[in-house]
Amino acid sequence: MAELSHKSRRRLSLLVLIVGLPVYIVVASSVVTAFGRPPILVELLIYVVLGLLWALPLKFVFKGVGREQPQDRD
C-alpha cells in the first residue's frame, strides 16, 4: 500500500477529529446506555477502553502530523 503524503495525512487527521470522533462518541455512548447503566467503575473502564480503541486503527494517520512538512528530496 502506498504511503500517504504529509499533506494527505494532515487533511485526513482533521477529518477524523472533526467528523469521525464526534460520531464515534455518540455511537459509543448510545451503545453503553442501551445496555443500562453499569456500576460507575465498570462504566469508567468501558469509556477508557473505548477512548483508546478509536485511535489504534488510525495511528498511521496521526503519526508525524504535528511536525513540519518534510522537504522533498531531489
N, C-alpha and C positions, 0 to 999 in steps of 0.2 A: 504494500500500500504506500502511495506517495505521501511524503510528509507535507503538512500544511505550512504555508508561509507564515511568517510572523504576523503580517497584517491580517491574514485569514483567521489565525488563532485569536487575535485580539477581537475581531468582529464576532466570531463565534462565542467567545467567552462572555462578551457583553450581552449577546442574545440569550445565552443560557442564564445569566444572572438577572437580566431584566424581565424575561418572559418565562423561562423554564423553571427557575427557582420558586417564584410565587405560585405557579401552577402545582409544582411538587408539594409545596407546603399545604395548599388547600386539599389536595388529594390525600396526603399523609394524615392530616388532622381529621378529615372526613372518615377515613378508614378506621382510625383509632376510636373515634367517637361512635362509630357504627356498632362496635362490639361492647359498648357500655363503658363506663368509667372504671378502669382498674385502680388498684391502690396507688397512691401517689408515687412511690418509689418505682413501681413497675412502669407507670406512665412516663416518668422521667427517663428511665432506661430505654424505653421504646423510642422516645423523641431524640435521645442522644444517638442511638444506633441509626435511626432514620436520617438524622442530621449529618452523620458521617457517610452514610451509604450513598447519597446522591452524588458525592464528589468523586468517588472511586472510579467509575467508568469514564469520567471526564477529566481525569488527571492529566492526560496528554494535551488537552486543550489549554489548561491553565498554566502549564509548565513554561516558564520563561516569559510570560506575558507582561509582567511588571518591569522587565528590563527594557533598555533602549533597543531599538531595532538594529539588528546586526548589519554591518556594512557588507555589500555584495563584493565578493572576491572575483577578480578578473582572471 
